[in-house]
Amino acid sequence: MASDPVAIVRAQIATRVSEIRSSGSRISPLDLHARLDAIRQLAVDHGLGALESLARTSARIALLPGNRIAMQSCLAHVEDALDSHSPGDGNAILAALAVRLH
């Protein structure tokens, strides 16, 4: 299982998301943006389109006022993005995020 590339990427992403969650309000918006952009780059490198879209959108949201509450919604969809199997999943996840944020 450790040699499975997808399992390795999932573990790396889970670690990064856990670090973001554990940082809570101590993390600056710019640092949060950088961490989410690193997740986005990891998704790009491994062909995880839905996660890339979610991380890109989340990184932008990180710079907006009220980002602490919005980040909870963004991070709640990471698992869905990792489990996506079709190109349309990314749009569905972003639509679900938009509904949660409004």
C-alpha positions as CSV (number, residue, x, y, z in Angstrom):
1,M,0.0,0.0,0.0
2,A,2.9,2.4,0.8
3,S,4.1,2.0,-2.8
4,D,0.7,3.0,-4.2
5,P,1.3,6.6,-5.6
6,V,-2.3,7.6,-4.9
7,A,-2.0,6.5,-1.3
8,I,1.2,8.5,-0.9
9,V,-0.4,11.6,-2.4
10,R,-3.5,11.2,-0.2
11,A,-1.3,10.9,2.9
12,Q,0.6,14.0,1.9
13,I,-2.6,16.0,1.3
14,A,-4.1,14.7,4.6
15,T,-1.1,15.9,6.5
16,R,-1.2,19.3,4.9
17,V,-4.9,19.7,5.6
18,S,-4.4,18.5,9.1
19,E,-1.7,21.2,9.6
20,I,-4.1,23.9,8.3
21,R,-6.8,22.8,10.6
22,S,-4.6,22.5,13.6
23,S,-3.2,26.0,12.9
24,G,-6.6,27.5,13.4
25,S,-6.7,31.3,13.7
26,R,-2.9,31.5,14.2
27,I,-2.2,31.2,10.5
28,S,-2.1,34.4,8.5
29,P,-4.2,34.7,5.3
30,L,-1.0,34.8,3.2
31,D,0.4,31.7,4.8
32,L,-3.0,29.9,4.4
33,H,-3.0,30.9,0.7
34,A,0.5,29.6,0.3
35,R,-0.4,26.3,2.0
36,L,-3.5,25.8,-0.2
37,D,-1.5,26.7,-3.3
38,A,1.0,24.0,-2.3
39,I,-1.9,21.5,-2.2
40,R,-3.1,22.8,-5.6
41,Q,0.4,22.2,-7.0
42,L,0.5,18.7,-5.6
43,A,-2.9,18.0,-7.2
44,V,-1.7,19.4,-10.6
45,D,1.4,17.2,-10.4
46,H,-0.6,14.1,-9.9
47,G,-3.6,14.8,-12.2
48,L,-6.2,15.4,-9.5
49,G,-8.3,17.9,-11.4
50,A,-11.2,18.2,-8.9
51,L,-8.7,18.8,-6.0
52,E,-6.8,21.3,-8.1
53,S,-10.0,23.3,-8.7
54,L,-11.0,23.2,-5.1
55,A,-7.5,24.1,-3.8
56,R,-7.3,27.0,-6.3
57,T,-10.6,28.4,-5.2
58,S,-9.8,27.8,-1.6
59,A,-6.5,29.7,-1.9
60,R,-8.4,32.7,-3.3
61,I,-11.0,32.5,-0.5
62,A,-8.1,32.5,2.0
63,L,-7.3,36.0,1.1
64,L,-10.9,37.3,1.6
65,P,-12.4,38.7,4.8
66,G,-14.1,36.0,6.8
67,N,-11.9,33.3,5.5
68,R,-11.8,31.4,8.8
69,I,-15.4,30.2,8.5
70,A,-15.2,29.7,4.7
71,M,-12.1,27.6,5.1
72,Q,-14.0,25.0,7.1
73,S,-16.4,24.6,4.2
74,C,-13.5,24.4,1.7
75,L,-11.6,21.8,3.7
76,A,-14.8,19.7,4.2
77,H,-14.8,19.0,0.4
78,V,-11.1,17.8,0.2
79,E,-12.1,14.1,0.6
80,D,-14.8,14.4,-2.1
81,A,-12.2,15.9,-4.4
82,L,-9.7,13.2,-3.8
83,D,-12.4,10.5,-4.5
84,S,-13.5,12.1,-7.8
85,H,-13.5,10.0,-10.8
86,S,-14.9,12.2,-13.6
87,P,-14.1,15.6,-15.0
88,G,-17.5,16.9,-14.0
89,D,-16.9,16.1,-10.3
90,G,-14.8,19.3,-10.0
91,N,-17.7,21.5,-11.0
92,A,-20.1,19.6,-8.7
93,I,-17.7,20.1,-5.8
94,L,-17.3,23.8,-6.5
95,A,-21.1,24.1,-6.8
96,A,-21.6,22.4,-3.5
97,L,-19.0,24.7,-1.9
98,A,-20.8,27.8,-3.3
99,V,-24.1,26.6,-1.8
100,R,-22.4,26.1,1.6
101,L,-20.8,29.6,1.4
102,H,-24.0,31.4,0.5
